[in-house]
Amino acid sequence: MIDLIVQKLKSRGASRNHNLNSLILQSLKAQRSPRPEFDVSRSIIYSLKQQFRPPYNYPAFPAETASLAQELQQDAIREPLLDVSQIVPSYNVIVNDESLQNPFIISSSLVEIIREHTNNYQSQEDKAKAIYDWMEDNIEYGRDGRYGYKNSKETLETKEGICGEMAFLYITMARCCSLRSSFVDVEVDFKGKRVEHGCAIVDAGYRDVLADPAYHQFDIQHRRFRVLSDREVLEMFNEWRG
């Protein structure tokens, strides 16, 4: 790829104004300790594009090279800060400031946890269980006094939450790795006791499963419950948030 670009640049007169070999060498030296996922070729291509971008009113710059530079600029590969390509199409990712209250908040910390703990799993069931296991090991039941009713980001930051707050975090993490998940209003729990309780439901591939970190059970068999739409959850959350 790099050799092809260099050859094209030289054939179009770029070498009259720039030393390509020196440019490539400088780009390599600039990366003293590249990350494991770092693409050196991408860095060199970016440097070439920067160098061969036609400056304003620069008559010595060949027109052919300027055209190639524009083509390269259009084809530039840029890594997104948040890769949402795996989110189920039925969900939308909305970027807003903190004035809007929403229970399902994606933070950079949450994304890193998802990548680390679900990348090695292929099936929906394994991903759903991996998220639950992470929460079981890292999120405790409790109410943190710094917030009102917490969203997923705040529950992750404080490492604790009550049933609904835990459900928000689970749902957000599940949706971020291509799993359908929703909030569940539990009226009668698995013991037959009437409760005011919330947990998550997730599509595990073969069937829907109730994930309940507050009850410490994955695939818990609550006896009576209702799956809420996000509209209903938002209304409840803003009421609870106060």
C-alpha positions, 0 to 999 in steps of 0.5 A: 500500500505504501509503496504504491502511494509513493510510486504514484506520487513520484510518477506525478512529480511529487519528488521535485518538492519532497523527499519521500524516503525521508518523510517515511523514515520520520513517520516511523521514528515518531512512533517510538512505542506503538500500541499493539493495535497501532497501524504504522501504515496508517500513520505514514499515509496520514503524514503523506497526505499532510505533506502533499496537501496543496497549500494556497497559492503555491505555484510550484506544487504540481496539479496532478499531486494536488489531485491525488492528495485530495483523493487520499484525503477523501479516503482517510481512515479515522478511528471513531472515538466510540464504535457503535457499529455493533449496536442493534439497529432498533436502538439509537445513539443520542449524544446530548449534554448533562441537562437531559436526564437519561438512565442509559448513558454510555461512558468511555469506561463502560465501553472499555469494560465491554470490549475487555469482557465480551470480545472473546465470546461469540454467542448472545448467551455468552455475552449476556452472561459475561456482562452479568458476571462482571456486574456480580463481581464489581457492582454491590447493592447499595444506595450512594448519597451523592446522586438521586436515582442513578443512571448507568454511568453513575452506577458504574462510577460508584460501583454500587446501586439498587435494583433499578440502577443495576438494571440500567447499567446492565441494559446499557452494557448489553445494548452496546454489544449487540444484545436486545435488552429492556427494563422489567417491572417485577410485581411478583418475584421468583419466590411468589412475593409481591415486590416493587422491583426492577431488573433487566431482560435480555435476548440470549439468542434462544430465548429471553432471559431475566438478568437480575444483579440485585437478586444475584441470579442470571435467568431468574424465574420471576413469576409476574413482570412487565417489560417496559418501553424506553418511553415508560422508563424515561418517565419513571426515571425522571420522576425517581430522579427528582 
